Amino acid sequence: MSWGLLAVAGVVVAFGGLLQGLIGFGLALVAVPLLALLDPALVPVPVLVIACAHAVMSLAREFGHVDWRGVGWAMLGRLPGTVVGIWIVDSLDPKSFGVVVGAAVLACVLLSITSWRPHPTPPSLVTAGVASGSFGTATSIGGPMVALLYQNQAGPEVRATLAAFFTLGSAVSILGLTVTGNVAAHQLWSGVLLIPFLVAGFLLSGPLRAKFDAKGVRTPTLIVAGASAVVLIVRSALL
């Protein structure tokens, strides 16, 4: 990676780290489409690496607020979802897959701002876990599916629970992609080089977190989820 590419990619990652530090997800939303334009090799493995690193830091910061029961149910779905994601990486046309994923997330957002209020129940968490595992492994964007279920929870619980889920889920996705031969050493190294920028964004989010606590987290959650859907659809249509 050249110094110029590292600098530009670093700015993108820092902003994504700030966003995810505030509302619990959004790093991949910001990073994936922009990094893919800079260098396709930066997606999905390097993004999974930095996502895992950010999740570990967030988990350490708000460990006491984790809904471990919810994490367990979501991970029950994440494991088979990861297998599906790996199969997608190996087999399917990413253009059509991205459009379908974006449309599904956008539909969830529209339902959330009308009459539907999803809650983190075992069936919904397992279903969201499967979707997150599939989409997260294949495209690096797996946050909206689980985040929508926690949109009405307090900010610390949203961030901490998603951090725990992303820590485990990203590790599983990286392991699965590695075992199946979809990870190269230079991709892992690219992710490592971007971690200092990630840390900068994460630290900046610290003093701003209070503004996004309680019910105030719902609106940015829906905005980010909806934006992720649009980004996926546009990016896939341009492939």
C-alpha positions, 0 to 999 in steps of 0.5 A: 500500500502506498503512503498516499493510499494509506493516508486517504484510506486512513481518513475514511477509517477514522471517520468510520471509527468515530461513527461506530464509536457513537452509535455502535455500527457504521464503520463498514458502511463508511469504509466498504464503498469508499475503500473499494473505490480506492483499492478493491483489495481493501474489501472485505478482509481488511475491513473485517480486521479493523471492524474486529479491532474496533469491536474489541475496544468498544467492548472493553469500554462498555462491557457492563452493558452487554446483553449477552443473552442477545449476543448468544442468540445472534451468534447462533445464527451468525455461524451458519450465516458465515457459511452462506457468506463464504459460499456467496464469495466463492459462487455468486454474482456480487452485483445481484447479491448486493442489490438484494441485500440493500433492498432488504435492509432498506425495507427493514428501515421503512418498516421501522419508521412506520408501524413495525417495531422489531424487538430482540427476541430469540427468533428475530436475533437468530434470523438477524444473525444469519443475515449478518453472517451472510452479508457481513462475510460477503460484503463486510456490511452486517451491522444493520440487521442486528442494530435494527433490533436494538434501535429502541434500547439505551445507547450503551446497551446498543453499542456494547451488545453490537461490539460483543457480537461484532468481536465474535462475528468478525473473528468467525468470518475471518477464520472461515474465509482463511480456512477456505483460502479467501484471505491473503497475507497482504490483506491482513497487513493492510488491515493492521496498517489502518488500525492507528487511524481507527483508534484515533476515530474511536478515541474521538467518539469517547467525549461525544457518546453522551449525546447519543445515549437513551432513545436518541440512538434510534434516529441515527441507527435508522439513518445509518441503516438506510444509508447502508442500503442505498450505498449497497444498491448503488455500489452493486449497480455500478459494478 
